Amino acid sequence: MSLKDSFTTDEWLKVMTGPGQAGAAVVAASPSGLTGLMAEAQAIAQTVRENVSKQSRTPLMEAMAADLLGTPPDPKSLPQGTAKNLDDVKAQALEGVRQAVWLVGAKASPEDATAYRTMLLEVAEKTAAAAKEGGFLGIGGEQVNDKERAAIEELKAVINGQGGTVSG
């Protein structure tokens, strides 16, 4: 029996989309244009790949790796947001992370929960650093701006269980 079997289909989808939600919270805090968005999306994917491919991966990371190599989920099964603006996107992403962290903490080992939380923070930090903010045509600007730093701090609070309650 795989660790994945401990989760319902909906719960597993929340766990699998947690890293993307962490990245989305940072992206929504300070959008960086099309080129920046591409770099940020690549940072999210690369960070997840690195974490699930480690030699010393936990059973949760093993199950995630197996799913990432398998058939992709039907796009209709993915959570559909009702965001009206970037603040809504960020709030929904933070809630998605909160739910994923809670589920992993409730249904997986402490080692799995630690590895998952570490991956989420790494995704947020690497997403923020993937593209310069401000500046013009790639000149000037800063690697991680105040809005991104604030989003990372919010994510840290959520990931470490200090970000309020889980609903749904």
C-alpha positions as CSV (number, residue, x, y, z in Angstrom):
1,M,0.0,0.0,0.0
2,S,1.4,3.4,-1.0
3,L,1.2,6.4,1.3
4,K,-1.0,8.0,-1.4
5,D,-3.7,5.5,-0.5
6,S,-4.0,7.2,2.9
7,F,-5.5,10.2,1.1
8,T,-8.8,10.6,-0.8
9,T,-8.4,11.6,-4.5
10,D,-9.3,15.2,-3.6
11,E,-6.9,15.3,-0.7
12,W,-4.1,13.9,-2.8
13,L,-4.8,16.6,-5.5
14,K,-4.4,19.2,-2.8
15,V,-1.1,17.7,-1.7
16,M,0.2,17.5,-5.2
17,T,-0.8,21.1,-6.1
18,G,0.5,22.5,-2.8
19,P,3.9,23.4,-4.3
20,G,2.3,25.2,-7.2
21,Q,0.0,27.1,-4.8
22,A,3.1,28.2,-2.8
23,G,4.7,29.5,-6.0
24,A,1.4,31.2,-7.1
25,A,1.2,33.1,-3.8
26,V,4.6,34.7,-4.5
27,V,3.8,35.3,-8.2
28,A,0.5,37.0,-7.3
29,A,2.2,39.2,-4.7
30,S,4.3,40.8,-7.4
31,P,3.7,39.8,-11.0
32,S,6.8,40.1,-13.2
33,G,5.5,40.1,-16.8
34,L,5.5,37.2,-19.3
35,T,9.3,36.5,-19.2
36,G,9.3,36.7,-15.4
37,L,6.3,34.4,-15.2
38,M,8.0,31.8,-17.3
39,A,11.1,31.9,-15.2
40,E,9.0,31.6,-12.0
41,A,7.0,28.7,-13.4
42,Q,10.3,26.9,-14.3
43,A,11.6,27.6,-10.8
44,I,8.5,25.9,-9.3
45,A,8.8,22.9,-11.5
46,Q,12.5,22.5,-11.0
47,T,12.3,22.8,-7.3
48,V,9.6,20.1,-7.1
49,R,11.6,17.9,-9.4
50,E,14.7,18.3,-7.2
51,N,12.8,17.5,-4.0
52,V,11.1,14.4,-5.3
53,S,14.2,13.1,-7.0
54,K,16.5,13.2,-3.9
55,Q,18.3,10.0,-3.0
56,S,17.1,10.3,0.6
57,R,13.5,11.1,-0.3
58,T,10.7,10.3,2.2
59,P,7.7,8.0,1.3
60,L,5.6,11.1,0.6
61,M,8.2,12.4,-1.9
62,E,8.4,8.9,-3.4
63,A,4.6,8.9,-3.9
64,M,4.7,12.4,-5.4
65,A,7.5,11.4,-7.8
66,A,5.5,8.4,-8.9
67,D,2.5,10.6,-9.7
68,L,4.6,13.2,-11.5
69,L,5.9,10.4,-13.8
70,G,2.5,9.0,-14.3
71,T,-0.5,10.2,-16.2
72,P,-1.2,13.9,-15.6
73,P,-4.5,14.7,-13.9
74,D,-7.5,15.6,-16.0
75,P,-7.5,19.5,-16.1
76,K,-11.2,19.4,-15.2
77,S,-10.3,17.7,-11.9
78,L,-8.0,20.5,-10.9
79,P,-9.3,23.1,-8.4
80,Q,-11.0,26.0,-10.2
81,G,-10.4,29.3,-8.5
82,T,-12.9,32.2,-8.5
83,A,-10.3,34.9,-8.1
84,K,-11.3,38.3,-9.2
85,N,-7.9,39.9,-8.7
86,L,-4.4,39.1,-7.6
87,D,-5.2,39.5,-3.9
88,D,-7.8,36.8,-4.4
89,V,-5.3,34.6,-6.2
90,K,-2.9,35.0,-3.4
91,A,-5.5,34.3,-0.7
92,Q,-6.7,31.2,-2.5
93,A,-3.1,30.0,-3.0
94,L,-2.3,30.5,0.7
95,E,-5.5,28.6,1.7
96,G,-4.4,25.8,-0.7
97,V,-1.0,25.6,1.0
98,R,-2.6,25.6,4.4
99,Q,-4.9,22.7,3.5
100,A,-2.1,20.7,1.9
101,V,0.2,21.2,4.9
102,W,-2.6,20.2,7.2
103,L,-3.4,17.1,5.2
104,V,0.3,16.0,5.1
105,G,0.7,16.6,8.8
106,A,-2.5,14.6,9.6
107,K,-1.9,11.7,7.3
108,A,1.9,11.3,6.8
109,S,4.9,10.8,9.1
110,P,6.6,13.7,10.8
111,E,9.6,13.2,8.4
112,D,7.2,13.4,5.4
113,A,5.6,16.6,6.9
114,T,9.0,18.2,7.4
115,A,10.2,17.3,3.9
116,Y,6.9,18.7,2.4
117,R,7.1,22.0,4.4
118,T,10.8,22.4,3.4
119,M,9.9,21.8,-0.3
120,L,7.1,24.4,-0.1
121,L,9.4,27.1,1.4
122,E,12.1,26.3,-1.1
123,V,9.5,26.7,-3.9
124,A,8.4,30.1,-2.6
125,E,12.0,31.3,-2.2
126,K,13.2,30.1,-5.6
127,T,10.1,31.5,-7.3
128,A,10.7,34.9,-5.7
129,A,14.4,34.8,-6.9
130,A,13.6,33.6,-10.4
131,A,12.9,37.0,-12.0
132,K,14.0,40.5,-11.2
133,E,11.2,42.9,-10.1
134,G,11.1,46.5,-11.1
135,G,13.6,47.8,-13.5
136,F,13.2,48.1,-17.3
137,L,13.9,45.4,-19.9
138,G,15.9,43.4,-17.3
139,I,18.0,46.3,-16.3
140,G,17.9,47.4,-12.7
141,G,15.3,46.2,-10.3
142,E,15.8,43.7,-7.5
143,Q,15.9,39.9,-7.3
144,V,13.3,39.7,-4.5
145,N,11.2,42.7,-3.7
146,D,9.3,43.7,-0.5
147,K,6.0,42.3,-1.7
148,E,7.6,38.9,-2.5
149,R,9.4,38.9,0.9
150,A,6.1,39.6,2.6
151,A,4.4,36.8,0.7
152,I,7.2,34.4,1.8
153,E,6.7,35.5,5.4
154,E,3.0,34.8,5.1
155,L,3.7,31.4,3.6
156,K,6.2,30.6,6.4
157,A,3.4,31.3,8.9
158,V,1.0,29.1,7.0
159,I,3.5,26.3,6.5
160,N,4.6,26.4,10.1
161,G,1.0,26.2,11.3
162,Q,0.6,29.9,12.5
163,G,-1.6,31.0,9.6
164,G,-5.1,30.5,10.9
165,T,-7.5,27.7,10.5
166,V,-8.2,25.3,7.6
167,S,-11.6,25.4,6.1
168,G,-13.0,22.8,3.7
